[in-house]
Structures are given as structure tokens and as C-alpha cells.
Amino acid sequence: MNQFIIKTYCKFLVFIKDTKGVTAIEYALIAVAISAMLFLVLGSGDDGLISKIKDSFKSIQDALTITKEESGK
């Protein structure tokens, strides 16, 4: 029984000292932070950047439609 406890303890120490997955975890945290920043900047509400870009394209489309109707085509 003592040998089992000692082997388990040694494997646990090796597991704790292993740093192979640390970089992957750091990259995941960075990706989450960047995603949150993009969501805040671009936004999904009426005052977000994406909404403003859609509004701009809509106004351009409306202006082109009016011009097309005025020209009689």
C-alpha cells in the first residue's frame, strides 16, 4: 500500500510540473479576451459599428434606387 501511495504521489508531482498545456491555455485566454473586445467594439445593438455600416449601405442603396427611378429606367 505504501508503494502505491508513493508512486501516486510521484506521478502527481510530475503532472504538476508538466508545462506542456500551459501555452495552449494562455492562447485560449487571449482568444477569449480578443473575442470579448471585438464584441464590445463592434456591438450588436443599434449603436454598434456593424449597425452603422448596415445603415450606411442602406442609405446608399436607397439613394441609388431614387436615382434609378428619377432617370426612368
Legacy VTK file of the C-alpha trace (Angstrom):
# vtk DataFile Version 3.0
C-alpha trace
ASCII
DATASET POLYDATA
POINTS 73 float
0.000 0.000 0.000
2.838 2.405 0.799
4.417 1.796 -2.618
1.120 2.668 -4.304
0.883 5.938 -2.357
4.491 6.818 -3.158
4.048 6.044 -6.883
0.819 8.043 -6.993
2.487 10.971 -5.238
5.440 10.893 -7.652
3.119 10.809 -10.674
1.150 13.693 -9.192
4.344 15.747 -8.807
5.326 15.016 -12.405
1.839 16.027 -13.536
2.008 19.347 -11.659
5.470 20.192 -13.025
4.412 19.412 -16.616
4.001 22.694 -18.542
3.052 21.372 -21.995
-0.548 22.604 -21.839
0.202 25.993 -20.297
0.789 27.684 -23.654
-2.487 26.360 -25.060
-4.360 27.676 -22.038
-2.693 31.088 -22.414
-3.662 31.244 -26.093
-7.232 30.287 -25.211
-7.415 33.075 -22.630
-6.029 35.571 -25.152
-8.594 34.425 -27.740
-11.424 34.887 -25.247
-10.172 38.376 -24.364
-9.914 39.390 -28.035
-13.397 37.996 -28.751
-14.857 39.979 -25.873
-13.127 43.163 -27.051
-14.415 42.683 -30.611
-17.936 42.105 -29.338
-17.763 45.316 -27.317
-16.287 47.366 -30.182
-18.458 46.018 -32.964
-21.508 45.632 -30.785
-24.793 44.060 -31.642
-27.091 46.914 -30.634
-28.367 49.933 -32.509
-25.266 51.991 -31.762
-22.695 49.334 -32.716
-20.277 49.615 -35.609
-21.942 46.828 -37.581
-25.305 48.545 -37.296
-23.826 51.825 -38.515
-22.199 50.112 -41.502
-25.528 48.469 -42.403
-27.273 51.844 -42.138
-24.687 53.429 -44.429
-25.116 50.752 -47.086
-28.899 51.048 -46.791
-28.740 54.807 -47.381
-26.501 54.262 -50.421
-28.925 51.656 -51.757
-31.890 53.995 -51.206
-30.082 56.844 -52.975
-29.293 54.623 -55.950
-32.914 53.424 -56.098
-34.218 57.006 -56.110
-31.729 57.989 -58.825
-32.748 54.988 -60.921
-36.460 55.856 -60.562
-35.845 59.517 -61.462
-33.984 58.577 -64.619
-36.939 56.466 -65.748
-35.091 53.214 -66.220
LINES 1 74
73 0 1 2 3 4 5 6 7 8 9 10 11 12 13 14 15 16 17 18 19 20 21 22 23 24 25 26 27 28 29 30 31 32 33 34 35 36 37 38 39 40 41 42 43 44 45 46 47 48 49 50 51 52 53 54 55 56 57 58 59 60 61 62 63 64 65 66 67 68 69 70 71 72
